């Protein structure tokens, strides 16, 4: 298994001392409580209030500033001590925020992850075991009776939609600038964005090149959301929609694209389904055209923290999204590209916050 240096360092050695290993095991066992306490330290403004106090705050002062009871302030701050979010001065009983607490309060991606896991995953994750055994997203029943979360996106409660799209868009949007350089190095006039979601990448494409046209292929209900999102925006007249279910054996992709673009799309499917989708792409890919697959491969991350985010996100796919997909190792995706009759021409790593692009051809 080929791993980037930071991931190999973390995942191929067991070097924690015994007491640290024991503590980590207990930390995991209390994971749900630690998570909720951390979320409320942020939501109630406790970390923010403590962080903005030069001398730190007592429990009583924290309760007053945050508008909560002393009891609530006490149990959350004491939990914060154990999780490493705050420290306390034993002489003054004043609490201060640690570096970990600062990231909980101020890091955009940490906040997005907190909201995503609370609003989207938390209750459904209780059925992870059932999902692993059945191969279906049993946790999705918490929201509705759909085979996958994608059919139900437009019907999820507003706060759940907000957290889902914030999570999805953050991981893709930060890579778009780098991705455009790769895509437009081929001077395309027509781009097909398969799984284009709300059209954010398509809007970036038409803004980048005043002549390019983009066709978004997605589920019919997603095409409706896309059209509503791009309406009235510059270049929207050069963005078309094509409703299609890529898992329907009878569905086909439109012909004539110079670039077929799939961003964070194939991780929504099982290996067998990926091969089927890639074969559909291969059937309409001319010798001069290219298929660009952008994914966050967990093995190709510069920092192990990113790999942690990705391997845990696989469990969201298991319990809520579809029951059978995951965040892939790049070796697996390259193998599936080959099974579909395509070859990987080049690999571009380090885009945005850890994306890679596989450029494929016939």
N, C-alpha and C positions, 0 to 999 in steps of 0.2 A: 504494500500500500504506500503510494507516494504521498508525502505530506510536506507542506511548506515548513521551514525551520521552526517557527514559533509554535505551530501545532504539534510537530514531532516532539519538541522539547516537553510539551505538556502531556501528550497522549501516549508516549512510548516508555515512560519511566514512572516508577512509584517511589517518590523521594520524600514525601511528607513524614515528619516524625510521628511516632505513635500517638502522642497526646493530641497533636493537630488533626490527625486522621480521625481520632475518636470524636473530637469536637465537630469536625465537618459532618460526620455521620449523624450526630444529634442535630446539627443545623439543618440538615436535609429532612430529618424526621419532623422537625417543627416548621418546615418550609411554608405551609399555608398560613400559619399564624404570623411568621416573620414577614411574609409578603403583605398581609393586610395591615399589620402595624406600620410597616414602612410607607404604604400608600396613604395611611391616615396622618402620619407625621408630615407628609407633604400636603395633603388636602386641607388639614386644619391649620396650616401655616406655621406649624411648630418649628420645623427646621428653618424656615425663612425668618421667623421672629428671633430665634436664638442666634442665627448667623449674623443678623444685622444689629446685634447688641454687642458693644465693644467688650464689656466685662462678662458677657454671658448672662443667662437668666436662671433664676430659681424656678422651682415647680410652681410656686404661687404666682410669680410674675408671668410665667408662660401661660398659665390658665387665664389670667386677666387679659393679656394681650390677644390671645386667640379666641376668647369668648367661649371657653369650655370649662368644665368643672376641674377642680384640683385633682380629683380622682382620675379623670380621663388623662390629664396632663401627666400625672405620675406614672400610670401603667404604660403609657406610650413612651415616655422618656426612659423609663427603666428597661423597656424592651429595646429601645434605641441603643442603650448601652451595650446590651448583649449582642445586638446585630452589628455593632461597630459604626453606627450612624452619629452618635454623640459620645462625648466624654464628660466627666464631672470633676470639679475641683473639690477634694475632700474637706478643705477648710472652709470654703464659702458656700458649698452646695450649689454652685452655679454650673449650668450646663453649657458646653460649647459644641459646635458642629465639627465633625471630622471630615477628612477628604471624601470618605464614602458618603457621608451625609450631604456634602456639597454636590456630589454627582447626582444623588437622588433628587435634590431640589432643582438643580440648574441644567443638567444634561438633557437636551431635547430628546435624544433617542431613549434615554432611561425613562423619561416621563411618558413617551409614546408606548414603550414596552409595558409600563405599569398599567396604563389605560387599556391597552389591547388585552392584556392578560386578565384584568378585572372585568371589563365589559363584555369581551367576546369569549374568553376561554374558561373562566374560573369555574362556573357551575357545570359546564359541559365536560370539563376535564375529569369530573368524578366518574365518568363512564369510559375512561381510557381503556380499562381492562376489557370491557365488553367490546370496544371498537377493535382492539388488537385481536380478539378471538373471532369476531365476525367479519372483519375486513370492511366494515361500514362505519360511517361517522355517527356513532350512537349518541354522542354528546350534542349533536345538532338538534335532536328532538326537543331540547330545552327551548329552542326558538321556533321550530316549525317542522312540518312533515315534508322535507325536500330530500332528494337523493344526495345532493351536495350543497354546500353553502352558497355556491355561485348562483344557483337558481333562485335562492331566497334573499340575495343581497338587497334588492330593491324593496323588500318587505321587512327587513330587520328594523327594530326600534331605532329611532334617530340617533340616540347616544351610542348605540352599538355600531351603526353605520359609520358614525364620525370616527370612532376609535379604529375600526377596521380599515377605513380608507387612509387615515393618518399613518397607520402602520405600513400599509401597502405602498403609499405614495412616497413616504420617506425613503424607503429602501431603494426605490427606483429613481426618484427625482434627482437625488444627489449624484447619480451616475450619468445623467442625460448629457451633460456638457461634454464629457469625455467620449460617450458613446456616439455622439453626432460626428465627431472627428473620424471615427472608424467607419461609420456608415457612409458619410459623404466623400470619403476617400475614393469610393467607387463611382462617384458622379451619377447617382441614380436620378431618373426622371419620375419613376413610379415606385413607391414603397408600399408593401403590404404588411400591415401590423396585425399579426395574429394574436388574439387575446389582448386587444388594445384598450380594454377597460373604459375609462372615461375620456380617453383621447388626449391625455396630457403629453405623451411623447409625440403624437401626431401634430399637435399644435407647435411643439418645439421644431419639428421638421419643416413645417410650412413657413415658420418664422425664419428659419435658417436659410432656406432657398425659396425665392419667390416663384419658381417655376415647378417645383416638385409637387406631385399629387400623392395623397396617401389614402389607401383603402383599409379600413379597420374591419377585421373579421372577428366576431364574437357572438355569444349567445344573443338571440333576438331581444330579450329584455335588457341586456347590457347595451345593445346598440341604441335603445331608447334613452338610457341614462347618458350615453356618450353624446348624442345629438343635443340633449338639453344642456349639457355641460359646455359644449363648444359654441352654442348659438350666439351669434353676434360678435364673436371674437375674430381677430384678424387672421385671415387665411382659412377660415372655416369652410368657405366655398370650394376649397381644394381638398376637403376631407370627405370621403364617402364611407358609407356603412354597408356591411354585408352580414346579415344574420345567418349563423350556421353553428351547429353543434358538432364539434370536432370528433366526438365519440360516436356520432351516427355514421355507420359504415357507408351510407349512401351520400354523405356530404363531400363536397369537393371545394378546393380553393380556387379563386379566380386566377386566370392566367395573365401573363404580361408584366409581372413585377420584376424590376431590376434587383431589388433587395426584398427578401422576406424576413421580417423582423419578429422575433419572439423574445419578449422581455419578461422574466419571472413568470413565464407561462407554463413551461414544461414541468416545473416542479409541482404543478397542480395535478399531475397524472402519474399512474403507475408505469413501470418499465414497459410493459406490453402496450399500454395506450400511447406512450411516447413514440414507440416504433411505428405504430399505426399513423400517428399525426405526421411524423417526419416523412413517411412514405408518401403521404398526400402532398407534402411540400416538394418532395423530390419529383413527383409526377408533373409539376408545373414549373419546375426550375430549369431555365435554359442554361446552356453551357457557359454563357457569359454572366449569368446572374449568381447571386450569393445568398445563402441563408445565414443570418446572424442570430445566434442564440446567446442572450445575456442572462446569466444566473449568478447567484452568490453561492459558489461551491464551498462547502465547509472546509475542504482540505487545502484551499488556495488562499487562505486568509493570512494577512500579515501579523495579526495579533490573535492570540488564543481566545480572547473575550468575544471576538466576532464569531469564532467557531462555536462557542457556547451558545450564543444567540441562535445560531442556525440549527444546531442539533436539537435544541429545545423547540424550535419552531416546527420541526418535523412532527412533534407530538400534537401540535395544533392541527396539522393536516390529518393525522390519524383520528383524533377524537371529534373534530368539528368540520373540517373542510370536505374531505371525501373518503377517508378511511384507508387509502392505499398509496398515497404519494408521500414525498419527503423532500428535504433539502439534500441534493445529491452530491456525492463525491464526483469530481470531474472525470475520473477514469471510467466511471459507470456511464456518464453521458456520452463520452467519446465512443465507448463501445456501442451504445444504442444508435448513435449517428451512423456508425459503420453497418449495423444490422439493417438500417433503412436504405442502404445503397449510396450513402454519401461519405465524403471524407472531410476531415478537419484540415483546412488549409493553413490556418494560423490561430493563435490564442493570444488575447490581449488581457492582461491581468492588471489589478490595482486601479480599477476605474471606480470613482466615487468612494464609497465606504466599503469596498471589498468585492465589487462585481468583476466578472470576467466575461469576455465575449469569445465564443467559438465561431469562427468564420468558416462556413462549410460550402462545399461545391459538389457537383456530380463527379 
